[in-house]
Amino acid sequence: ASASTPSASTPSTSTPSVGSVSTPAPLSESQISQRQFNKAILESQQSVSIGTKDQPQALLLKAAIEAINEQLAPYLGEDSLSVTLDNNTDVSPEATASRIVSQSTAFFGAFQNSNDTLGFEQQLEKFLQVIGGGIDQGFSEARDILDSLQVLEGDVASNINKTYDLVQAGLASFKEQQLLNA
């Protein structure tokens, strides 16, 4: 009775049709990783109601941490930062911004050690450029995902913008404090 069910040993490859002319360029490991990450976020959002007011902030935090990890990887290795959220985690704009700033800036010392040929101010500027790029990328990706889910409006959009502004203020404060302590 299982004659209509494909066997487990059936190869999953497909041959191109006779009319196909070109194949898309292969994706880089970074592009593949990013697509897998976006897919995982979208799949997880399907199982959780995105309508609750704090879910977009959790998505934002995860996207920002992933993007910062990607930027820090050449300097500190893969997955330097991690984030674990449970149902009781405060994901208000203030708490989310604080978490992003504290987790990303905590690696300044390790970054300095891997860039010891630079002077202090150069290390600080380069570090802020690297994590700033990751933060911008994470916010952009979170906005894209939320927009594709058609929830990037009203309080969700204003909370994302508020979180971004708080992160930028936190990074400016970190820079100022580092320069004062130098």
Protein Blocks (a to p, Z undefined) as FASTA:
>chain_A
ZZmpccfklcfbdcddfklmbdcddddfklmmmmmmmmmmmmmmmmpcfkbmklmmmmmm
mmmmmmmmmmmmmmnoghkbccdddfklccbfklmmmmmmmmmmmmmmmmmmmmmmbcfk
lmmmmmmmmmmmmmmmmmmmmmmmmmmnopagcjlmmmmmmmmmmmmmmmmmmmmmmmmm
ZZ
